């Protein structure tokens, strides 16, 4: 007995008529009669009896029809469950972002979630070295990260990555109130000589330290941005950040932290990009999320 035959049995039982069941199923009565006859031979029982009251299940037929109902119900539940899972997958947005953008991206999530609460957003902090691989392997739908444009243009066809400019930021020094750097209008490399620095344990963090604070002493490096922030707040060290990294942070707004432009001798700019798989492009959800990030960066 297959699923189609089960549907025939159920409809005949419901309608008490092969003709009416055939009309509902858009089949000929003879097709349904032949199917029922085949089942009766297969099971060795009579499933329906014909009388002036219609086509009525026999005791054995009632048992078979009840089992057909159960199986068809389970199949319907299976279809609904699978459809629900597929629908849920369509509303998952995997975002990968550079550490410098993490605060902004979380604030963007709060705005996004208000408008699209049905979308399950998964945010991962990913260093620049790995974000392209994560995109290529399909682990994230959209990446937000700093890059030099020629690096991306060289990798565009090799890794199948598309890219759009998100924002151009510039390098700053973040210092706490207890630091001698706090009240400076801007800071140059010479002024960082012998100052202690805390760095984010990433390629970018190490590069900035080696390039612009060669004589600075590393207090520690960490991937925990809150620990870095605490060291800066306590006046034990400074750190390099971008102009937007802590821009909406309460400690910046209340004056406990200062974000001071770094010049060598001019401001040092860095482009940040929206990255996505060329084969898929940006989904509507990813586009909306990117716009929220861009809105916060441009404020």
C-alpha positions as a printed NumPy array, in Angstrom:
array([[  0.   ,   0.   ,   0.   ],
       [  1.38 ,   3.381,  -0.974],
       [  0.44 ,   6.917,   0.092],
       [ -1.815,   7.5  ,  -2.9  ],
       [ -3.812,   4.366,  -2.108],
       [ -4.147,   5.502,   1.508],
       [ -5.618,   8.796,   0.288],
       [ -8.116,   6.876,  -1.86 ],
       [ -9.24 ,   4.752,   1.12 ],
       [ -9.66 ,   7.795,   3.346],
       [-11.674,   9.73 ,   0.763],
       [-13.957,   6.783,  -0.016],
       [-14.552,   6.257,   3.707],
       [-15.293,   9.966,   4.221],
       [-17.651,  10.245,   1.245],
       [-19.17 ,   6.711,   1.535],
       [-18.957,   6.76 ,  -2.233],
       [-16.33 ,   5.831,  -4.796],
       [-17.838,   8.266,  -7.311],
       [-17.766,  11.245,  -4.935],
       [-14.237,  10.364,  -3.788],
       [-13.156,  10.176,  -7.437],
       [-14.603,  13.637,  -8.112],
       [-12.714,  15.122,  -5.154],
       [ -9.479,  13.455,  -6.19 ],
       [ -9.964,  14.276,  -9.898],
       [ -9.738,  10.613, -10.84 ],
       [-12.034,   8.174, -12.569],
       [-14.187,   5.906, -10.343],
       [-12.726,   2.864, -12.119],
       [ -9.16 ,   3.917, -11.146],
       [-10.143,   4.052,  -7.482],
       [-12.122,   0.786,  -7.672],
       [ -9.121,  -0.996,  -9.219],
       [ -6.819,   0.413,  -6.538],
       [ -9.119,  -0.797,  -3.743],
       [ -9.403,  -4.237,  -5.394],
       [ -5.6  ,  -4.488,  -5.526],
       [ -5.389,  -3.65 ,  -1.808],
       [ -8.058,  -6.207,  -0.934],
       [ -6.032,  -8.869,  -2.789],
       [ -2.825,  -7.682,  -1.116],
       [ -4.293,  -7.847,   2.402],
       [ -6.632, -10.765,   1.785],
       [ -9.619,  -8.941,   3.27 ],
       [-12.635,  -7.02 ,   2.062],
       [-12.136,  -3.33 ,   2.839],
       [-15.477,  -1.868,   1.722],
       [-18.962,  -3.309,   1.396],
       [-21.394,  -1.831,  -1.117],
       [-25.001,  -1.329,  -0.053],
       [-27.861,   1.093,  -0.521],
       [-26.263,   3.176,   2.246],
       [-23.142,   3.612,   0.154],
       [-19.618,   2.25 ,   0.206],
       [-18.952,   1.482,   3.868],
       [-15.78 ,   0.109,   5.47 ],
       [-16.027,  -3.436,   6.814],
       [-14.616,  -4.131,  10.334],
       [-11.278,  -5.008,   8.709],
       [-11.663,  -1.978,   6.462],
       [-12.216,   0.328,   9.45 ],
       [ -8.937,  -0.885,  10.947],
       [ -7.054,  -0.332,   7.665],
       [ -8.639,   3.105,   7.123],
       [ -7.774,   4.162,  10.688],
       [ -4.141,   3.17 ,  10.092],
       [ -4.184,   5.077,   6.784],
       [ -5.4  ,   8.17 ,   8.684],
       [ -2.545,   7.824,  11.176],
       [  0.098,   7.461,   8.482],
       [ -1.259,  10.353,   6.411],
       [ -1.376,  12.547,   9.525],
       [  2.25 ,  11.682,  10.331],
       [  3.255,  12.472,   6.758],
       [  1.463,  15.825,   6.965],
       [  3.234,  16.605,  10.224],
       [  6.541,  15.673,   8.616],
       [  5.894,  17.983,   5.656],
       [  4.896,  20.842,   7.954],
       [  7.945,  20.341,  10.165],
       [ 10.305,  20.276,   7.194],
       [  8.636,  23.355,   5.69 ],
       [  8.969,  25.136,   9.025],
       [ 12.664,  24.268,   9.206],
       [ 13.235,  25.45 ,   5.666],
       [ 11.411,  28.685,   6.43 ],
       [ 13.491,  29.163,   9.565],
       [ 16.671,  28.673,   7.544],
       [ 15.564,  31.437,   5.213],
       [ 15.362,  33.777,   8.17 ],
       [ 18.81 ,  33.123,   9.612],
       [ 21.396,  35.837,   9.002],
       [ 25.003,  34.962,   9.807],
       [ 27.143,  38.068,  10.218],
       [ 30.921,  38.109,  10.578],
       [ 32.54 ,  41.327,  11.731],
       [ 35.976,  42.64 ,  12.594],
       [ 36.635,  43.321,  16.31 ],
       [ 36.725,  47.091,  15.685],
       [ 33.104,  46.966,  14.521],
       [ 31.675,  44.758,  17.253],
       [ 30.058,  47.524,  19.33 ],
       [ 28.529,  49.167,  16.266],
       [ 27.317,  45.831,  14.887],
       [ 25.606,  44.971,  18.173],
       [ 23.851,  48.362,  18.205],
       [ 22.818,  47.701,  14.591],
       [ 21.403,  44.333,  15.674],
       [ 19.21 ,  46.083,  18.263],
       [ 17.779,  48.376,  15.573],
       [ 17.393,  45.499,  13.109],
       [ 15.667,  43.239,  15.634],
       [ 12.993,  45.86 ,  16.307],
       [ 11.978,  45.803,  12.642],
       [ 12.648,  42.132,  11.825],
       [ 12.114,  40.102,  15.01 ],
       [ 11.461,  36.925,  12.981],
       [ 15.034,  36.9  ,  11.611],
       [ 17.5  ,  34.924,  13.702],
       [ 20.741,  36.936,  13.594],
       [ 23.994,  35.173,  14.478],
       [ 26.991,  37.499,  14.922],
       [ 30.572,  36.248,  14.996],
       [ 33.66 ,  38.317,  15.703],
       [ 36.189,  37.244,  13.06 ],
       [ 39.688,  38.543,  12.467],
       [ 40.536,  39.965,   9.055],
       [ 42.719,  36.947,   8.247],
       [ 39.775,  34.539,   8.416],
       [ 36.715,  36.46 ,   7.277],
       [ 37.223,  35.786,   3.556],
       [ 37.554,  32.041,   4.172],
       [ 34.397,  32.043,   6.282],
       [ 32.527,  33.722,   3.43 ],
       [ 33.962,  31.38 ,   0.811],
       [ 32.992,  28.329,   2.863],
       [ 29.441,  29.619,   3.402],
       [ 29.758,  29.944,   7.183],
       [ 28.644,  33.591,   7.109],
       [ 26.265,  35.473,   4.786],
       [ 27.87 ,  38.895,   5.098],
       [ 31.214,  40.126,   6.401],
       [ 32.113,  43.589,   7.717],
       [ 35.841,  44.178,   7.881],
       [ 38.748,  46.502,   7.044],
       [ 40.744,  45.809,   3.888],
       [ 42.861,  47.598,   1.342],
       [ 40.856,  47.632,  -1.87 ],
       [ 43.564,  46.103,  -4.059],
       [ 43.631,  43.075,  -1.712],
       [ 39.941,  42.523,  -2.359],
       [ 40.167,  43.108,  -6.108],
       [ 42.913,  40.49 ,  -6.335],
       [ 40.846,  37.975,  -4.39 ],
       [ 37.454,  38.762,  -5.935],
       [ 37.5  ,  36.037,  -8.579],
       [ 39.812,  33.679,  -6.704],
       [ 37.499,  33.415,  -3.687],
       [ 34.247,  34.621,  -5.29 ],
       [ 33.861,  37.571,  -2.917],
       [ 31.926,  40.736,  -3.761],
       [ 32.539,  43.94 ,  -1.846],
       [ 31.052,  47.417,  -1.325],
       [ 32.554,  50.298,   0.64 ],
       [ 30.901,  50.558,   4.044],
       [ 32.826,  53.359,   5.767],
       [ 36.21 ,  55.112,   5.867],
       [ 37.441,  55.435,   9.444],
       [ 40.63 ,  56.822,  10.879],
       [ 42.985,  55.653,  13.59 ],
       [ 42.681,  57.115,  17.079],
       [ 44.262,  56.656,  20.484],
       [ 41.894,  55.695,  23.278],
       [ 43.004,  56.974,  26.711],
       [ 41.412,  57.171,  30.137],
       [ 41.092,  60.24 ,  32.368],
       [ 44.101,  59.182,  34.455],
       [ 46.359,  59.062,  31.395],
       [ 48.681,  61.934,  30.453],
       [ 47.362,  61.555,  26.91 ],
       [ 43.735,  62.274,  27.83 ],
       [ 43.612,  66.047,  27.171],
       [ 45.58 ,  66.091,  23.915],
       [ 43.891,  67.389,  20.79 ],
       [ 45.753,  64.848,  18.679],
       [ 48.646,  62.453,  19.233],
       [ 51.778,  61.69 ,  17.198],
       [ 54.05 ,  58.595,  17.371],
       [ 56.712,  60.484,  19.374],
       [ 54.21 ,  61.161,  22.147],
       [ 53.658,  57.428,  22.609],
       [ 57.304,  56.683,  23.381],
       [ 57.545,  54.63 ,  26.572],
       [ 53.75 ,  54.667,  27.037],
       [ 52.219,  51.291,  27.856],
       [ 49.827,  49.857,  25.319],
       [ 47.175,  47.166,  25.368],
       [ 46.427,  45.613,  21.998],
       [ 43.713,  43.439,  20.571],
       [ 45.336,  40.112,  19.758],
       [ 44.892,  40.332,  15.997],
       [ 46.879,  41.034,  12.869],
       [ 45.69 ,  44.648,  12.824],
       [ 46.43 ,  45.241,  16.505],
       [ 49.972,  43.906,  16.231],
       [ 50.597,  45.809,  13.01 ],
       [ 49.627,  49.165,  14.518],
       [ 51.778,  48.559,  17.572],
       [ 54.815,  47.595,  15.491],
       [ 54.333,  50.476,  13.07 ],
       [ 53.334,  53.381,  15.308],
       [ 54.385,  52.526,  18.86 ],
       [ 57.703,  50.723,  18.4  ],
       [ 59.026,  51.911,  21.736],
       [ 55.79 ,  51.366,  23.619],
       [ 55.634,  48.615,  26.194],
       [ 52.881,  46.042,  25.786],
       [ 51.015,  45.721,  29.068],
       [ 49.084,  42.787,  27.593],
       [ 47.278,  41.599,  24.477],
       [ 43.819,  40.053,  24.625],
       [ 40.768,  39.145,  22.557],
       [ 38.525,  40.382,  25.37 ],
       [ 37.608,  43.946,  24.48 ],
       [ 36.14 ,  44.598,  27.936],
       [ 39.454,  43.738,  29.626],
       [ 41.243,  46.094,  27.235],
       [ 38.73 ,  48.837,  28.01 ],
       [ 39.184,  48.349,  31.769],
       [ 42.968,  48.775,  31.49 ],
       [ 42.46 ,  51.995,  29.528],
       [ 39.846,  53.306,  31.977],
       [ 42.185,  52.676,  34.919],
       [ 44.929,  54.714,  33.214],
       [ 47.396,  51.846,  32.975],
       [ 47.66 ,  51.916,  29.173],
       [ 46.31 ,  53.31 ,  25.922],
       [ 45.156,  51.474,  22.821],
       [ 44.741,  52.123,  19.133],
       [ 41.135,  52.069,  17.973],
       [ 39.141,  53.609,  15.144],
       [ 37.144,  56.801,  15.503],
       [ 33.852,  54.868,  15.62 ],
       [ 34.819,  51.867,  17.792],
       [ 33.539,  53.277,  21.103],
       [ 31.582,  56.236,  19.708],
       [ 28.276,  55.198,  21.34 ],
       [ 29.912,  53.808,  24.487],
       [ 28.747,  55.282,  27.816],
       [ 32.335,  55.845,  29.022],
       [ 33.041,  58.012,  25.984],
       [ 29.804,  59.951,  26.358],
       [ 30.384,  60.65 ,  30.068],
       [ 34.018,  61.603,  29.547],
       [ 35.77 ,  58.657,  31.2  ],
       [ 37.416,  57.772,  27.892],
       [ 38.856,  60.099,  25.278],
       [ 39.071,  59.21 ,  21.579],
       [ 42.017,  61.237,  20.248],
       [ 42.949,  61.383,  16.534],
       [ 46.346,  59.85 ,  15.751],
       [ 48.509,  61.662,  13.191],
       [ 51.643,  60.491,  11.409],
       [ 51.831,  63.303,  10.326],
       [ 48.242,  63.298,   8.976],
       [ 45.268,  61.153,   9.903],
       [ 45.594,  57.491,   8.948],
       [ 42.475,  56.319,   7.126],
       [ 41.207,  52.757,   6.791],
       [ 38.401,  51.561,   4.528],
       [ 35.841,  49.125,   5.899],
       [ 33.9  ,  46.925,   3.501],
       [ 30.694,  44.946,   3.215],
       [ 31.732,  41.524,   1.898],
       [ 29.441,  38.86 ,   0.425],
       [ 29.531,  35.73 ,  -1.789],
       [ 29.31 ,  36.685,  -5.467],
       [ 27.163,  33.641,  -6.234],
       [ 24.456,  34.616,  -3.723],
       [ 24.824,  38.366,  -3.353],
       [ 23.32 ,  40.128,  -0.359],
       [ 19.976,  38.79 ,   0.845],
       [ 17.246,  41.357,   1.685],
       [ 17.976,  40.722,   5.385],
       [ 21.711,  41.274,   4.892],
       [ 21.051,  44.521,   2.994],
       [ 18.842,  45.819,   5.793],
       [ 21.423,  44.871,   8.416],
       [ 24.213,  46.579,   6.457],
       [ 22.113,  49.759,   6.21 ],
       [ 21.67 ,  49.771,   9.996],
       [ 25.445,  49.488,  10.473],
       [ 26.07 ,  52.237,   7.942],
       [ 23.484,  54.499,   9.598],
       [ 25.232,  54.181,  12.974],
       [ 28.681,  54.729,  11.457],
       [ 27.551,  57.867,   9.635],
       [ 25.925,  59.465,  12.681]])
